[in-house]
Amino acid sequence: MTTRLRVLDDGAWISVDDHREIRVSELWRLDAPGFCSCDLADLVVENFQEVGVDGSRVEARVYGQCIACGGAGITDWLPVGRVRGGEFVELDRSCVRRTRRE
């Protein structure tokens, strides 16, 4: 089964199978060495740059800003959800997201 992933509205949404699932303006907790000087960054998601799949895991590269230190930039690939049984399941918004290095 194929899952269609797209970034919509100039990076404001991630669409999964033509349904808007994940939006900007959320606060994500990141374990992302190299993004900023914080051990765990508090990232305000400002723009989705890319979306892709790694196995059943849906990932995105995100532009955002850490509200703790002010650091800003584009993240490495971050998990945003999974495809299970042909359905998209978003990650719990309170979880710590860890980057995957390319």
N, CA, C and O atoms as CSV, one atom per row, in Angstrom:
chain,resi,resn,atom,element,x,y,z
A,1,MET,N,N,0.837,-1.173,0.000
A,1,MET,CA,C,0.000,0.000,0.000
A,1,MET,C,C,0.886,1.243,0.000
A,1,MET,O,O,1.890,1.288,0.711
A,2,THR,N,N,0.527,2.237,-0.782
A,2,THR,CA,C,1.289,3.471,-0.896
A,2,THR,C,C,0.683,4.543,0.000
A,2,THR,O,O,-0.536,4.698,0.071
A,3,THR,N,N,1.558,5.280,0.682
A,3,THR,CA,C,1.136,6.411,1.495
A,3,THR,C,C,1.660,7.672,0.826
A,3,THR,O,O,2.858,7.786,0.566
A,4,ARG,N,N,0.771,8.620,0.546
A,4,ARG,CA,C,1.160,9.869,-0.111
A,4,ARG,C,C,1.497,10.910,0.947
A,4,ARG,O,O,0.687,11.210,1.824
A,5,LEU,N,N,2.705,11.454,0.851
A,5,LEU,CA,C,3.169,12.495,1.768
A,5,LEU,C,C,3.466,13.758,0.979
A,5,LEU,O,O,4.083,13.704,-0.085
A,6,ARG,N,N,3.022,14.905,1.507
A,6,ARG,CA,C,3.313,16.175,0.853
A,6,ARG,C,C,3.418,17.273,1.900
A,6,ARG,O,O,2.832,17.189,2.979
A,7,VAL,N,N,4.179,18.304,1.553
A,7,VAL,CA,C,4.210,19.541,2.334
A,7,VAL,C,C,3.296,20.512,1.616
A,7,VAL,O,O,3.437,20.735,0.414
A,8,LEU,N,N,2.346,21.096,2.359
A,8,LEU,CA,C,1.344,21.988,1.756
A,8,LEU,C,C,1.484,23.416,2.266
A,8,LEU,O,O,2.136,23.676,3.277
A,9,ASP,N,N,0.860,24.326,1.544
A,9,ASP,CA,C,0.713,25.729,1.943
A,9,ASP,C,C,2.042,26.367,2.338
A,9,ASP,O,O,2.176,26.937,3.421
A,10,ASP,N,N,3.019,26.259,1.439
A,10,ASP,CA,C,4.344,26.854,1.654
A,10,ASP,C,C,4.983,26.397,2.960
A,10,ASP,O,O,5.623,27.187,3.655
A,11,GLY,N,N,4.809,25.121,3.291
A,11,GLY,CA,C,5.467,24.548,4.466
A,11,GLY,C,C,4.667,24.611,5.744
A,11,GLY,O,O,5.209,24.334,6.813
A,12,ALA,N,N,3.395,24.966,5.674
A,12,ALA,CA,C,2.580,25.103,6.880
A,12,ALA,C,C,1.972,23.792,7.364
A,12,ALA,O,O,1.608,23.686,8.535
A,13,TRP,N,N,1.855,22.802,6.502
A,13,TRP,CA,C,1.209,21.535,6.851
A,13,TRP,C,C,1.957,20.362,6.242
A,13,TRP,O,O,2.617,20.493,5.211
A,14,ILE,N,N,1.844,19.207,6.900
A,14,ILE,CA,C,2.213,17.926,6.291
A,14,ILE,C,C,0.910,17.203,6.009
A,14,ILE,O,O,0.075,17.020,6.895
A,15,SER,N,N,0.756,16.798,4.772
A,15,SER,CA,C,-0.419,16.056,4.336
A,15,SER,C,C,-0.044,14.583,4.199
A,15,SER,O,O,0.975,14.246,3.597
A,16,VAL,N,N,-0.872,13.719,4.759
A,16,VAL,CA,C,-0.710,12.273,4.627
A,16,VAL,C,C,-1.973,11.742,3.969
A,16,VAL,O,O,-3.071,11.871,4.510
A,17,ASP,N,N,-1.804,11.144,2.796
A,17,ASP,CA,C,-2.942,10.637,2.024
A,17,ASP,C,C,-4.033,11.700,1.859
A,17,ASP,O,O,-5.218,11.430,2.059
A,18,ASP,N,N,-3.613,12.898,1.494
A,18,ASP,CA,C,-4.499,14.024,1.195
A,18,ASP,C,C,-5.300,14.527,2.397
A,18,ASP,O,O,-6.370,15.113,2.230
A,19,HIS,N,N,-4.781,14.296,3.610
A,19,HIS,CA,C,-5.382,14.842,4.830
A,19,HIS,C,C,-4.325,15.634,5.569
A,19,HIS,O,O,-3.225,15.132,5.802
A,20,ARG,N,N,-4.638,16.860,5.941
A,20,ARG,CA,C,-3.707,17.689,6.711
A,20,ARG,C,C,-3.596,17.097,8.107
A,20,ARG,O,O,-4.575,17.036,8.852
A,21,GLU,N,N,-2.390,16.662,8.451
A,21,GLU,CA,C,-2.197,15.945,9.709
A,21,GLU,C,C,-1.359,16.719,10.727
A,21,GLU,O,O,-1.668,16.695,11.918
A,22,ILE,N,N,-0.305,17.403,10.279
A,22,ILE,CA,C,0.628,18.053,11.198
A,22,ILE,C,C,0.823,19.489,10.732
A,22,ILE,O,O,1.033,19.743,9.546
A,23,ARG,N,N,0.753,20.430,11.678
A,23,ARG,CA,C,0.830,21.842,11.311
A,23,ARG,C,C,1.993,22.525,12.023
A,23,ARG,O,O,2.534,22.007,13.000
A,24,VAL,N,N,2.360,23.685,11.518
A,24,VAL,CA,C,3.378,24.502,12.173
A,24,VAL,C,C,2.789,25.120,13.436
A,24,VAL,O,O,1.619,24.907,13.754
A,25,SER,N,N,3.598,25.876,14.144
A,25,SER,CA,C,3.232,26.581,15.374
A,25,SER,C,C,3.093,25.658,16.576
A,25,SER,O,O,2.553,26.059,17.607
A,26,GLU,N,N,3.570,24.439,16.452
A,26,GLU,CA,C,3.586,23.529,17.588
A,26,GLU,C,C,4.929,23.650,18.293
A,26,GLU,O,O,5.911,24.094,17.699
A,27,LEU,N,N,4.969,23.258,19.546
A,27,LEU,CA,C,6.210,23.240,20.322
A,27,LEU,C,C,6.654,21.792,20.459
A,27,LEU,O,O,5.930,20.959,21.005
A,28,TRP,N,N,7.847,21.498,19.959
A,28,TRP,CA,C,8.399,20.144,20.030
A,28,TRP,C,C,9.626,20.156,20.917
A,28,TRP,O,O,10.414,21.102,20.878
A,29,ARG,N,N,9.793,19.129,21.706
A,29,ARG,CA,C,10.991,18.938,22.532
A,29,ARG,C,C,11.945,18.072,21.719
A,29,ARG,O,O,11.578,16.989,21.264
A,30,LEU,N,N,13.188,18.562,21.537
A,30,LEU,CA,C,14.146,17.872,20.669
A,30,LEU,C,C,15.406,17.460,21.393
A,30,LEU,O,O,15.949,18.203,22.210
A,31,ASP,N,N,15.860,16.262,21.079
A,31,ASP,CA,C,17.208,15.816,21.391
A,31,ASP,C,C,17.936,15.869,20.054
A,31,ASP,O,O,17.973,14.888,19.311
A,32,ALA,N,N,18.512,17.030,19.761
A,32,ALA,CA,C,19.075,17.287,18.433
A,32,ALA,C,C,20.436,17.950,18.564
A,32,ALA,O,O,20.556,19.162,18.387
A,33,PRO,N,N,21.469,17.161,18.876
A,33,PRO,CA,C,22.805,17.747,19.001
A,33,PRO,C,C,23.178,18.531,17.736
A,33,PRO,O,O,22.986,18.062,16.614
A,34,GLY,N,N,23.702,19.704,17.946
A,34,GLY,CA,C,24.105,20.520,16.808
A,34,GLY,C,C,23.051,21.508,16.359
A,34,GLY,O,O,23.377,22.438,15.621
A,35,PHE,N,N,21.791,21.351,16.772
A,35,PHE,CA,C,20.776,22.324,16.367
A,35,PHE,C,C,20.961,23.633,17.128
A,35,PHE,O,O,20.937,24.717,16.545
A,36,CYS,N,N,21.146,23.510,18.447
A,36,CYS,CA,C,21.399,24.693,19.272
A,36,CYS,C,C,22.229,24.253,20.479
A,36,CYS,O,O,22.614,23.088,20.577
A,37,SER,N,N,22.498,25.167,21.380
A,37,SER,CA,C,23.368,24.849,22.513
A,37,SER,C,C,22.644,24.143,23.663
A,37,SER,O,O,23.287,23.747,24.634
A,38,CYS,N,N,21.341,23.979,23.576
A,38,CYS,CA,C,20.565,23.347,24.650
A,38,CYS,C,C,20.713,21.819,24.619
A,38,CYS,O,O,20.826,21.220,23.549
A,39,ASP,N,N,20.710,21.197,25.812
A,39,ASP,CA,C,20.709,19.733,25.872
A,39,ASP,C,C,19.440,19.180,25.226
A,39,ASP,O,O,19.500,18.247,24.425
A,40,LEU,N,N,18.296,19.756,25.578
A,40,LEU,CA,C,17.020,19.451,24.941
A,40,LEU,C,C,16.424,20.778,24.475
A,40,LEU,O,O,16.158,21.668,25.284
A,41,ALA,N,N,16.218,20.901,23.176
A,41,ALA,CA,C,15.696,22.142,22.606
A,41,ALA,C,C,14.175,22.164,22.705
A,41,ALA,O,O,13.520,21.131,22.572
A,42,ASP,N,N,13.627,23.339,22.938
A,42,ASP,CA,C,12.184,23.575,22.866
A,42,ASP,C,C,11.930,24.305,21.557
A,42,ASP,O,O,12.045,25.528,21.489
A,43,LEU,N,N,11.587,23.556,20.526
A,43,LEU,CA,C,11.506,24.074,19.162
A,43,LEU,C,C,10.093,24.502,18.800
A,43,LEU,O,O,9.155,23.710,18.885
A,44,VAL,N,N,9.948,25.751,18.398
A,44,VAL,CA,C,8.700,26.200,17.788
A,44,VAL,C,C,8.819,25.886,16.301
A,44,VAL,O,O,9.694,26.418,15.619
A,45,VAL,N,N,7.951,25.032,15.807
A,45,VAL,CA,C,7.968,24.626,14.401
A,45,VAL,C,C,7.415,25.773,13.559
A,45,VAL,O,O,6.267,26.184,13.727
A,46,GLU,N,N,8.253,26.286,12.648
A,46,GLU,CA,C,7.846,27.413,11.825
A,46,GLU,C,C,7.588,27.046,10.369
A,46,GLU,O,O,6.819,27.724,9.688
A,47,ASN,N,N,8.229,25.965,9.877
A,47,ASN,CA,C,8.074,25.608,8.470
A,47,ASN,C,C,8.569,24.192,8.246
A,47,ASN,O,O,9.625,23.811,8.750
A,48,PHE,N,N,7.802,23.407,7.487
A,48,PHE,CA,C,8.251,22.077,7.084
A,48,PHE,C,C,9.018,22.206,5.774
A,48,PHE,O,O,8.504,22.743,4.794
A,49,GLN,N,N,10.247,21.710,5.766
A,49,GLN,CA,C,11.098,21.795,4.582
A,49,GLN,C,C,10.915,20.591,3.667
A,49,GLN,O,O,10.783,20.745,2.453
A,50,GLU,N,N,10.907,19.388,4.248
A,50,GLU,CA,C,10.786,18.145,3.492
A,50,GLU,C,C,10.045,17.139,4.352
A,50,GLU,O,O,10.034,17.234,5.579
A,51,VAL,N,N,9.430,16.177,3.688
A,51,VAL,CA,C,8.789,15.066,4.393
A,51,VAL,C,C,9.150,13.790,3.654
A,51,VAL,O,O,9.260,13.783,2.428
A,52,GLY,N,N,9.334,12.707,4.404
A,52,GLY,CA,C,9.711,11.444,3.797
A,52,GLY,C,C,9.370,10.286,4.706
A,52,GLY,O,O,8.784,10.455,5.775
A,53,VAL,N,N,9.754,9.095,4.249
A,53,VAL,CA,C,9.459,7.874,4.994
A,53,VAL,C,C,10.726,7.066,5.141
A,53,VAL,O,O,11.518,6.966,4.204
A,54,ASP,N,N,10.921,6.488,6.314
A,54,ASP,CA,C,12.019,5.563,6.590
A,54,ASP,C,C,11.376,4.311,7.179
A,54,ASP,O,O,11.105,4.248,8.378
A,55,GLY,N,N,11.134,3.318,6.328
A,55,GLY,CA,C,10.384,2.146,6.758
A,55,GLY,C,C,8.940,2.550,6.989
A,55,GLY,O,O,8.281,3.046,6.075
A,56,SER,N,N,8.441,2.342,8.204
A,56,SER,CA,C,7.070,2.764,8.521
A,56,SER,C,C,7.047,4.127,9.213
A,56,SER,O,O,5.980,4.659,9.518
A,57,ARG,N,N,8.228,4.684,9.457
A,57,ARG,CA,C,8.320,5.960,10.177
A,57,ARG,C,C,8.239,7.136,9.200
A,57,ARG,O,O,8.972,7.183,8.212
A,58,VAL,N,N,7.344,8.083,9.484
A,58,VAL,CA,C,7.216,9.319,8.701
A,58,VAL,C,C,8.106,10.357,9.374
A,58,VAL,O,O,8.032,10.562,10.586
A,59,GLU,N,N,8.949,11.007,8.575
A,59,GLU,CA,C,9.913,11.969,9.102
A,59,GLU,C,C,9.825,13.284,8.348
A,59,GLU,O,O,9.309,13.355,7.233
A,60,ALA,N,N,10.346,14.329,8.992
A,60,ALA,CA,C,10.355,15.650,8.355
A,60,ALA,C,C,11.627,16.396,8.747
A,60,ALA,O,O,12.208,16.162,9.807
A,61,ARG,N,N,12.034,17.283,7.875
A,61,ARG,CA,C,13.058,18.281,8.189
A,61,ARG,C,C,12.303,19.578,8.405
A,61,ARG,O,O,11.462,19.963,7.592
A,62,VAL,N,N,12.609,20.252,9.510
A,62,VAL,CA,C,11.801,21.365,9.983
A,62,VAL,C,C,12.670,22.600,10.200
A,62,VAL,O,O,13.787,22.500,10.706
A,63,TYR,N,N,12.150,23.767,9.814
A,63,TYR,CA,C,12.773,25.021,10.209
A,63,TYR,C,C,12.044,25.495,11.458
A,63,TYR,O,O,10.814,25.496,11.512
A,64,GLY,N,N,12.824,25.901,12.465
A,64,GLY,CA,C,12.202,26.389,13.681
A,64,GLY,C,C,13.192,27.132,14.549
A,64,GLY,O,O,14.353,27.322,14.188
A,65,GLN,N,N,12.695,27.554,15.719
A,65,GLN,CA,C,13.511,28.321,16.659
A,65,GLN,C,C,13.334,27.753,18.059
A,65,GLN,O,O,12.222,27.432,18.481
A,66,CYS,N,N,14.464,27.633,18.779
A,66,CYS,CA,C,14.443,27.183,20.168
A,66,CYS,C,C,14.022,28.364,21.043
A,66,CYS,O,O,14.650,29.422,21.001
A,67,ILE,N,N,12.972,28.188,21.828
A,67,ILE,CA,C,12.499,29.299,22.657
A,67,ILE,C,C,13.368,29.494,23.893
A,67,ILE,O,O,13.274,30.529,24.553
A,68,ALA,N,N,14.220,28.509,24.221
A,68,ALA,CA,C,15.091,28.638,25.393
A,68,ALA,C,C,16.322,29.500,25.100
A,68,ALA,O,O,16.677,30.367,25.898
A,69,CYS,N,N,16.978,29.260,23.945
A,69,CYS,CA,C,18.227,29.972,23.662
A,69,CYS,C,C,18.151,30.897,22.451
A,69,CYS,O,O,19.045,31.719,22.248
A,70,GLY,N,N,17.095,30.773,21.644
A,70,GLY,CA,C,16.954,31.619,20.463
A,70,GLY,C,C,17.591,31.056,19.210
A,70,GLY,O,O,17.477,31.654,18.140
A,71,GLY,N,N,18.266,29.908,19.321
A,71,GLY,CA,C,18.875,29.292,18.146
A,71,GLY,C,C,17.816,28.931,17.111
A,71,GLY,O,O,16.721,28.495,17.467
A,72,ALA,N,N,18.137,29.111,15.835
A,72,ALA,CA,C,17.180,28.820,14.767
A,72,ALA,C,C,17.884,28.127,13.619
A,72,ALA,O,O,19.090,28.287,13.433
A,73,GLY,N,N,17.133,27.362,12.854
A,73,GLY,CA,C,17.691,26.699,11.693
A,73,GLY,C,C,16.830,25.532,11.262
A,73,GLY,O,O,15.681,25.391,11.679
A,74,ILE,N,N,17.415,24.692,10.411
A,74,ILE,CA,C,16.733,23.511,9.877
A,74,ILE,C,C,17.283,22.283,10.587
A,74,ILE,O,O,18.497,22.108,10.699
A,75,THR,N,N,16.388,21.446,11.057
A,75,THR,CA,C,16.775,20.229,11.772
A,75,THR,C,C,17.222,19.151,10.800
A,75,THR,O,O,16.987,19.241,9.595
A,76,ASP,N,N,17.868,18.131,11.343
A,76,ASP,CA,C,18.036,16.880,10.613
A,76,ASP,C,C,16.655,16.218,10.588
A,76,ASP,O,O,15.684,16.804,11.067
A,77,TRP,N,N,16.556,15.010,10.038
A,77,TRP,CA,C,15.274,14.305,9.947
A,77,TRP,C,C,14.750,13.982,11.345
A,77,TRP,O,O,15.473,13.447,12.186
A,78,LEU,N,N,13.482,14.315,11.577
A,78,LEU,CA,C,12.799,14.068,12.853
A,78,LEU,C,C,11.565,13.203,12.619
A,78,LEU,O,O,10.859,13.391,11.628
A,79,PRO,N,N,11.296,12.262,13.517
A,79,PRO,CA,C,10.067,11.474,13.377
A,79,PRO,C,C,8.839,12.331,13.694
A,79,PRO,O,O,8.855,13.133,14.627
A,80,VAL,N,N,7.778,12.152,12.905
A,80,VAL,CA,C,6.522,12.855,13.166
A,80,VAL,C,C,5.357,11.883,13.325
A,80,VAL,O,O,4.295,12.260,13.820
A,81,GLY,N,N,5.553,10.639,12.910
A,81,GLY,CA,C,4.492,9.646,13.032
A,81,GLY,C,C,4.898,8.329,12.405
A,81,GLY,O,O,6.042,8.145,11.990
A,82,ARG,N,N,3.932,7.408,12.341
A,82,ARG,CA,C,4.146,6.087,11.754
A,82,ARG,C,C,2.948,5.721,10.888
A,82,ARG,O,O,1.845,6.237,11.068
A,83,VAL,N,N,3.191,4.820,9.948
A,83,VAL,CA,C,2.112,4.243,9.167
A,83,VAL,C,C,1.925,2.819,9.686
A,83,VAL,O,O,2.831,1.989,9.602
A,84,ARG,N,N,0.737,2.552,10.222
A,84,ARG,CA,C,0.405,1.221,10.761
A,84,ARG,C,C,-0.882,0.742,10.123
A,84,ARG,O,O,-1.914,1.410,10.193
A,85,GLY,N,N,-0.810,-0.417,9.504
A,85,GLY,CA,C,-2.003,-0.969,8.864
A,85,GLY,C,C,-2.599,-0.044,7.824
A,85,GLY,O,O,-3.815,-0.017,7.635
A,86,GLY,N,N,-1.753,0.711,7.151
A,86,GLY,CA,C,-2.212,1.632,6.121
A,86,GLY,C,C,-2.737,2.954,6.645
A,86,GLY,O,O,-3.171,3.795,5.858
A,87,GLU,N,N,-2.708,3.161,7.967
A,87,GLU,CA,C,-3.204,4.391,8.579
A,87,GLU,C,C,-2.054,5.168,9.207
A,87,GLU,O,O,-1.115,4.577,9.742
A,88,PHE,N,N,-2.130,6.504,9.140
A,88,PHE,CA,C,-1.131,7.359,9.762
A,88,PHE,C,C,-1.455,7.540,11.238
A,88,PHE,O,O,-2.599,7.806,11.607
A,89,VAL,N,N,-0.428,7.391,12.082
A,89,VAL,CA,C,-0.562,7.611,13.524
A,89,VAL,C,C,0.491,8.648,13.905
A,89,VAL,O,O,1.689,8.395,13.781
A,90,GLU,N,N,0.041,9.822,14.371
A,90,GLU,CA,C,0.960,10.891,14.754
A,90,GLU,C,C,1.629,10.558,16.078
A,90,GLU,O,O,1.026,9.925,16.945
A,91,LEU,N,N,2.891,10.992,16.233
A,91,LEU,CA,C,3.579,10.826,17.510
A,91,LEU,C,C,2.891,11.651,18.580
A,91,LEU,O,O,2.306,12.695,18.291
A,92,ASP,N,N,2.960,11.188,19.800
A,92,ASP,CA,C,2.464,11.955,20.934
A,92,ASP,C,C,3.210,13.280,20.946
A,92,ASP,O,O,4.441,13.301,20.919
A,93,ARG,N,N,2.487,14.367,20.985
A,93,ARG,CA,C,3.101,15.693,20.891
A,93,ARG,C,C,3.984,16.021,22.080
A,93,ARG,O,O,4.803,16.937,21.997
A,94,SER,N,N,3.844,15.304,23.180
A,94,SER,CA,C,4.672,15.577,24.359
A,94,SER,C,C,5.974,14.774,24.370
A,94,SER,O,O,6.790,14.951,25.275
A,95,CYS,N,N,6.187,13.903,23.395
A,95,CYS,CA,C,7.391,13.074,23.386
A,95,CYS,C,C,8.632,13.897,22.998
A,95,CYS,O,O,8.522,14.962,22.391
A,96,VAL,N,N,9.802,13.382,23.358
A,96,VAL,CA,C,11.066,13.984,22.925
A,96,VAL,C,C,11.411,13.367,21.575
A,96,VAL,O,O,11.481,12.145,21.445
A,97,ARG,N,N,11.623,14.201,20.588
A,97,ARG,CA,C,11.974,13.731,19.245
A,97,ARG,C,C,13.476,13.750,19.076
A,97,ARG,O,O,14.136,14.719,19.451
A,98,ARG,N,N,14.017,12.689,18.516
A,98,ARG,CA,C,15.461,12.576,18.293
A,98,ARG,C,C,15.753,12.592,16.806
A,98,ARG,O,O,15.068,11.944,16.014
A,99,THR,N,N,16.784,13.346,16.439
A,99,THR,CA,C,17.130,13.454,15.029
A,99,THR,C,C,17.829,12.195,14.538
A,99,THR,O,O,18.460,11.463,15.300
A,100,ARG,N,N,17.690,11.972,13.235
A,100,ARG,CA,C,18.411,10.899,12.550
A,100,ARG,C,C,19.431,11.583,11.657
A,100,ARG,O,O,19.067,12.392,10.803
A,101,ARG,N,N,20.678,11.272,11.844
A,101,ARG,CA,C,21.747,11.869,11.026
A,101,ARG,C,C,21.754,11.216,9.645
A,101,ARG,O,O,21.562,10.006,9.519
A,102,GLU,N,N,21.977,12.031,8.609
A,102,GLU,CA,C,22.064,11.499,7.243
A,102,GLU,C,C,23.414,10.873,7.024
A,102,GLU,O,O,23.691,10.365,5.938
